[in-house]
Amino acid sequence: RFRRLRDLMRAPRLTQLFFATTRATTRMSSSWRVVDGDGNGGRGLVATKGDPKTTIVWLHGLGDSAHGWVDAFTSDAIHVDDVKVILPTASDMPVTVNGGMSMAAWYDIVALEKGSPVDSAGIAASVARVAELIANEETVVLGGFSQGGAITLSAALSKGFPLNKIAAFVSLSAYLPAADTYDAAPRKVPFLLCHGDVDPIIDHTAGKAAHEKLLALDADAKFHLFKGMAHSARPDEFQLISAFLNDNVLKGDKKKSTENRGL
């Protein structure tokens, strides 16, 4: 049971559903360069394409790593140009919901039921790591899948997080931990939230609740529900993400003024 939960929350499921069936698209485009490390002394990968003017920081799900998502970018499934993609790998820690098994995790999960205790300290530590990763970046898109999406949303609403650098947020198959503790959101930074309507791990109502919380805080947030999609990702979702990034970040002014990105 615990192994199944870990496997369902990690991105290799994405690989099985998409990349493994389209082998030609898994080959890294010659325009991409990939190096080990997160660029700040931690585990992960950094992929660059063209002359980067925007940085995407992408956070994987529970039990996964940077390697689980790098193909989504280097195969151009998520099609973006002139970008640097930072894919950090979370530190290993015991995860309560998985029987105390040690695995890459952004924070501990005690249980998946609504109202379960939240590892606020672990979330804060991961948000702080993201802030360090973008300290020397100029224009940033922050996104993630599952647990990584939860950190994305938590960072967006955390006091002290450097929102002046953020051009957009993307959260896939995720939820907002401790939603009631947040009382402000960036109003002029667009959010894209996506979820599958048959997700057996994080029900789509949790993703919808996160969207409703953002709207209640006057955030510019859109929610897209994918019919027939479980706790995974698929090509039409990648197409939506690509369009969102190109329309809101990559085709516009890459150097938006800080006053247009604040609370």
C-alpha positions in Angstrom: 0.0 0.0 0.0 2.7 2.5 1.0 4.8 1.7 -2.2 1.8 2.2 -4.3 1.1 5.6 -2.8 4.7 6.7 -3.4 4.6 5.5 -7.0 1.3 7.2 -7.8 2.6 10.6 -6.5 5.8 10.6 -8.5 6.3 11.7 -12.1 7.5 8.4 -13.6 3.8 7.7 -14.0 3.9 10.6 -16.4 6.7 8.9 -18.3 4.8 5.6 -18.5 1.7 7.4 -19.8 3.3 9.7 -22.3 7.0 9.5 -23.0 7.3 5.7 -23.1 4.7 5.6 -25.8 6.3 8.3 -27.9 10.0 7.3 -27.9 11.0 9.9 -30.5 9.9 12.7 -28.3 12.0 11.5 -25.3 15.2 12.4 -27.1 16.7 15.5 -25.8 16.7 18.3 -28.4 20.1 19.4 -29.4 19.1 22.9 -28.4 19.0 21.9 -24.7 22.0 21.7 -22.4 21.6 19.8 -19.1 24.0 19.8 -16.1 23.9 18.1 -12.8 23.0 20.0 -9.6 20.4 22.6 -8.8 22.9 25.5 -9.3 23.0 26.2 -5.6 24.9 23.3 -4.2 21.9 20.9 -4.0 20.7 17.9 -5.9 18.9 18.3 -9.2 19.4 19.3 -12.8 19.6 22.6 -14.7 18.5 22.6 -18.3 19.0 25.6 -20.6 17.8 26.4 -24.1 18.8 29.3 -26.3 19.6 32.6 -24.6 17.7 32.3 -21.3 15.7 35.4 -20.4 13.3 33.5 -18.1 13.9 30.9 -15.4 11.5 28.1 -14.7 11.9 26.4 -11.3 10.0 23.1 -11.4 9.4 20.9 -8.3 8.8 17.2 -8.5 6.3 15.1 -6.5 6.8 12.8 -3.6 9.5 10.1 -4.0 10.6 11.5 -7.3 13.6 13.5 -8.5 14.6 16.1 -11.1 15.1 13.3 -13.6 11.4 12.5 -13.4 10.5 15.8 -15.1 13.5 16.9 -17.1 12.1 15.1 -20.2 8.9 17.2 -20.1 11.1 20.2 -21.0 14.0 18.8 -23.1 11.6 16.8 -25.3 9.7 20.1 -25.9 6.5 18.5 -24.6 6.3 21.7 -22.6 7.4 24.0 -25.4 9.4 27.0 -24.3 12.3 28.9 -25.8 15.2 30.9 -24.4 14.8 29.6 -20.8 16.7 28.1 -18.0 14.9 25.3 -16.1 16.0 24.6 -12.6 14.8 21.2 -11.4 15.8 20.7 -7.8 15.6 17.3 -6.1 14.2 17.3 -2.6 16.1 15.9 0.4 15.4 12.4 1.6 13.3 12.2 4.7 11.0 9.6 6.4 7.4 10.1 5.2 4.8 9.2 7.8 2.0 8.3 5.3 4.4 5.8 3.7 5.1 4.0 6.9 8.2 6.0 7.7 10.0 5.1 4.5 12.8 7.5 3.6 12.4 9.2 0.2 12.7 12.5 -1.6 10.1 14.8 -0.1 9.5 18.5 0.2 7.8 17.9 3.6 6.3 15.1 5.7 2.8 13.9 5.0 1.1 12.5 8.0 -2.1 11.5 6.2 -4.1 12.5 3.1 -7.4 13.0 4.8 -8.7 16.6 5.2 -7.8 18.1 8.5 -4.7 16.0 9.0 -1.7 17.6 10.7 0.5 19.7 8.4 4.3 19.7 8.4 4.5 23.5 8.5 8.2 23.5 9.3 9.0 21.2 6.4 7.0 23.4 4.0 8.7 26.5 5.3 12.1 25.0 4.8 11.3 24.0 1.2 9.9 27.5 0.4 13.1 28.9 1.8 15.1 26.6 -0.5 13.2 27.9 -3.5 13.8 31.5 -2.4 17.5 30.7 -2.4 17.4 29.1 -5.8 15.9 32.2 -7.4 18.0 34.8 -5.5 20.1 35.5 -8.6 17.4 35.1 -11.1 15.5 37.9 -12.7 12.2 36.7 -14.2 10.9 33.4 -12.7 8.1 30.9 -13.3 7.5 28.7 -10.3 5.7 25.4 -10.8 5.4 21.8 -9.6 3.5 18.6 -9.6 1.7 17.1 -6.6 3.8 17.8 -3.5 5.9 20.2 -5.7 2.6 22.0 -6.6 1.7 22.3 -3.0 5.1 24.0 -2.3 4.5 26.3 -5.3 1.2 27.5 -3.9 2.6 27.8 -0.4 5.5 29.9 -1.6 3.1 32.1 -3.5 1.2 32.9 -0.3 4.1 33.0 2.1 5.1 36.3 3.7 8.7 37.3 2.8 8.9 35.2 -0.4 10.5 37.3 -3.2 7.3 37.8 -5.3 9.0 40.7 -7.2 10.9 38.0 -9.2 7.8 35.9 -10.1 6.1 36.1 -13.4 3.7 33.1 -13.1 2.8 30.1 -10.9 1.8 26.6 -12.2 0.4 23.9 -10.0 -0.5 20.4 -11.2 -2.5 17.8 -9.3 -1.9 19.6 -6.0 -3.5 21.2 -3.1 -2.8 24.1 -0.7 -1.7 22.9 2.8 -3.0 24.9 5.7 -5.0 27.1 3.4 -6.8 28.9 6.3 -3.5 30.4 7.5 -3.0 32.6 4.4 -4.6 36.0 4.1 -3.0 37.6 1.1 -1.9 36.6 -2.4 -0.1 38.3 -5.3 -2.8 39.9 -7.3 -1.0 40.6 -10.6 0.8 37.3 -11.1 -1.1 34.7 -13.0 -1.7 31.2 -11.6 -2.6 28.1 -13.6 -3.9 25.1 -11.6 -4.6 21.8 -13.4 -6.1 18.6 -12.0 -7.5 15.3 -13.3 -11.1 14.5 -12.4 -10.3 10.9 -11.5 -7.2 11.5 -9.4 -7.2 8.8 -6.7 -4.5 10.4 -4.5 -5.4 14.1 -4.3 -9.0 14.5 -5.2 -9.7 17.2 -7.7 -11.9 19.0 -5.1 -8.7 19.8 -3.2 -7.3 21.4 -6.3 -10.5 23.3 -6.8 -10.5 24.4 -3.2 -7.0 25.9 -3.7 -8.2 27.7 -6.7 -11.2 29.1 -4.8 -8.9 30.2 -2.0 -6.8 32.1 -4.5 -9.8 33.8 -6.0 -11.0 34.8 -2.5 -7.7 36.6 -2.1 -8.2 38.4 -5.4 -5.5 36.4 -7.2 -5.5 36.0 -11.0 -6.0 32.3 -11.0 -7.4 29.8 -13.6 -8.3 26.2 -12.9 -8.5 23.5 -15.6 -10.0 20.0 -15.0 -8.9 17.2 -17.3 -11.5 14.5 -17.9 -10.2 11.0 -17.4 -6.8 12.0 -16.0 -5.6 10.4 -12.8 -2.7 11.5 -10.6 -0.5 12.1 -13.6 0.2 14.4 -16.5 -0.5 14.2 -20.3 0.1 15.9 -23.6 -2.9 18.2 -23.7 -2.0 19.4 -20.2 1.5 20.2 -21.4 0.0 22.1 -24.4 -2.1 24.2 -22.0 1.0 24.9 -19.9 3.0 25.9 -22.9 0.3 28.3 -24.1 0.0 29.8 -20.6 3.7 30.4 -20.3 4.1 31.8 -23.8 1.1 34.1 -23.5 1.8 35.3 -20.0 5.6 35.3 -19.7 7.7 34.4 -22.7 6.1 36.6 -25.4 5.6 39.7 -23.2 8.0 42.1 -21.6 10.5 39.8 -19.8 11.4 42.6 -17.4 8.1 43.4 -15.8 8.4 46.1 -13.2 8.3 45.0 -9.5 5.2 47.2 -8.8 3.2 45.1 -11.3 4.0 41.8 -9.4 3.4 42.7 -5.8 0.6 42.1 -3.5 
